[in-house]
Amino acid sequence: MPPILVFGGDGQLGRELSARAAQVGIPLVGVRRSEADIADAGAIASAMARISPSLVVNAAAYTKVDRAEIEVEAAYRSNAKGPGIIAAACSATGVPLVHISTDYIFDGTKQTAYCEDDAISPLGIYGQSKAAGESAVREAHQQHVILRTSWVYGVYGANFLKTILRLATQREELSVVADQRGCPTGTQDIADAILKIAPRLAAREPVWGTYHFAGSGATTWHGFAVEIVAAQAKFTTRRPKVTAITTAEYPTPAKRPINSELDSSHFAAIFGFRAADWRERTREVVSVLLSSRGETS
């Protein structure tokens, strides 16, 4: 099978995809941001021609939620213009596309988990730019799968779990927001999901559309932090207190949805795969990072 091409190959999901693909013997080429600007149509066309992929995954994105409020052009360039260019290139060459999106396209007012057909209403520039990216993909290429995920963490790159691990070594008390709810999702689960569905997409099965894929179970940022601290204590003996605070006590430039829990049952029904329980995956990632001095950057 021709290789899978991943844009954003140097990001936390891109690196996880490369590692998981190597483990299971699936050919994959990760393209770094420095090698191909996704908002440059020429660079995208060149990468597509050079690699001749069976599937393209767009894992590149502007993810600085708060800075997006002032870096509006940069956010839209990476999150809206770039995906549209990639989708157009995939359409022109007849290659299926998996595009990664986010729970932040919702405003958080729903009391239960969000389904794919719920109305979107992003609160900030980051969510708005990602919503625009989804629209650009849909308009440019019919053979796409948009995966909305949430609260992403793993052994690569920067993320909430690794921030809490660092703070747990420095502080005796951590104050963490307890009134925002969502589904922590391991990069391993997202990578495994993409690799599992790749053959079906390459075979052009009619499974196109938008799906939610997130870690099994939901919690708050406080609950997530409590689990991380408990897991790391086995390796460090450090047990800082994790204090619950409100969103109002931790103001940020960008508003976050109070509830961004995603219902992943549609993905499970179509593709027969679910992410691991978030607690189980959290303990796993902490163990990898602390027991074997795993990837930390």
C-alpha positions, -999 to +999 in steps of 0.1 A: +000+000+000+013+035-008+022+054+024+000+076+045+011+113+043+008+133+076+010+170+075+021+183+110+044+154+113+064+171+140+034+178+163+023+156+192-002+136+171+020+135+140+049+120+160+026+095+177+012+084+143+048+078+130+056+058+161+025+037+160+027+031+122+062+019+126+052-006+153+025-022+131+044-020+098+022+006+080+042+029+057+038+065+067+056+098+059+054+127+083+060+161+068+072+188+092+059+223+092+094+235+082+092+212+052+057+222+040+036+252+049+001+239+047-012+273+036+012+272+006-006+254-023+027+248-041+043+232-011+013+209-006+012+199-043+049+192-042+046+169-012+017+151-026+035+145-059+067+133-042+050+109-019+019+097-039+000+088-007-029+064-002-043+087+025-035+122+038-039+131+074-039+168+084-026+170+119-012+205+115-029+233+134-025+265+153-034+254+189-025+284+211-061+290+223-054+322+242-029+337+218-053+331+190-074+360+204-046+384+192-030+363+165-062+360+145-045+359+111-021+332+121-049+311+136-070+313+104-040+307+081-032+274+098-067+263+108-089+274+079-068+283+048-044+254+052-070+227+055-088+241+025-057+239+004-049+204+015-085+193+008-083+208-027-050+190-034-065+157-022-096+163-044-074+170-074-055+138-069-083+116-057-068+109-023-089+106+008-083+130+037-085+128+075-087+162+091-084+167+129-108+191+145-117+201+180-144+201+208-139+239+209-163+244+180-191+240+206-201+267+232-205+243+261-241+251+269-254+216+263-260+195+294-251+162+279-223+150+255-222+166+221-231+146+190-219+152+154-252+169+143-254+194+173-251+230+162-217+246+165-211+279+182-174+285+190-166+309+218-132+322+206-109+327+176-093+292+180-127+274+178-140+298+151-109+291+129-112+254+134-149+255+124-139+275+093-114+247+085-141+221+087-162+240+063-132+245+039-126+207+039-162+199+033-164+223+004-132+212-013-133+174-011-161+149-007-138+120+003-130+133+038-133+122+074-133+150+100-123+137+134-133+160+163-113+152+194-106+169+228-081+175+256-053+158+237-023+145+256+005+120+251+042+113+254+052+138+226+051+176+226+035+199+251+002+191+267-018+194+300-006+161+314+031+170+310+025+204+325+009+189+356+038+164+358+063+193+358+043+214+383+040+184+406+077+184+411+078+222+418+048+230+440+031+217+471-004+228+458-019+230+423-050+250+416-070+236+387-103+245+372-131+222+382-161+235+363-151+227+328-159+192+316-145+172+287-129+139+275-091+136+279-079+118+248-045+101+243-026+106+211-021+068+210-059+063+207-063+089+180-033+074+161-046+039+164-081+050+152-066+067+121-045+036+113-074+013+118-097+032+095-070+040+069-076+008+048-113+015+046-107+050+034-081+040+009-106+015-004-130+044-009-157+028+013-186+053+017-179+062+053-171+099+047-183+126+071-177+141+105-171+120+136-164+125+173-135+105+187-124+111+223-112+092+253-138+070+270-154+087+300-154+124+310-140+145+338-130+180+347-095+196+344-093+192+381-103+155+379-077+150+352-050+166+373-059+145+403-055+114+383-021+126+369-008+135+403-019+101+417-002+083+389+031+102+392+033+097+429+042+060+424+074+071+407+083+103+425+066+100+460+054+136+454+018+143+464+010+179+460-025+190+469-048+195+439-073+223+448-105+228+428-111+264+415-137+279+392-132+293+358-139+328+372-109+323+395-086+315+366-095+341+339-080+335+304-081+357+273-102+331+254-134+317+268-136+279+271-167+258+268-180+247+302-190+213+287-172+199+257-178+162+263-180+144+230-202+114+222-180+090+202-207+063+197-211+071+160-175+064+152-176+032+173-207+020+153-192+027+119-156+017+126-158-007+155-132+011+176-133+031+208-106+050+227-093+036+260-108+048+293-091+082+300-079+071+335-062+039+321-045+059+293-034+086+317-017+061+340-001+045+309+013+077+296+026+088+330+043+054+334+060+057+300+072+092+308+085+085+343+096+049+343+117+049+311+123+086+308+101+087+277+099+116+252+095+149+270+097+175+243 
